[in-house]
């Protein structure tokens, strides 16, 4: 029923004004998730890992061996003693 909405093919998102989004998001600020839905979401996403620019999900098949490698070797070396 809304007008003035579009699709941003580059971002793959709905293209709408800030006012439009604010009016829609107000509904969710104080709302809670139905316990049955929360349980389903837990079942769907409990084994998914996402770290910075790396991510893995059970549907991704084999866990990449470099998934947990630290790109900042200095930080890795500093943390070895902790």
Buried (B, 14 or more C-beta within 10 A) or exposed (E): EEEEEEEEEEEEEEEBEEEBEEEEEEEEEEEEEEEEEEEEEEEEEEEEEEEEEEEBEEEEEEEEEEEEEEEEEEEEEEEEEE
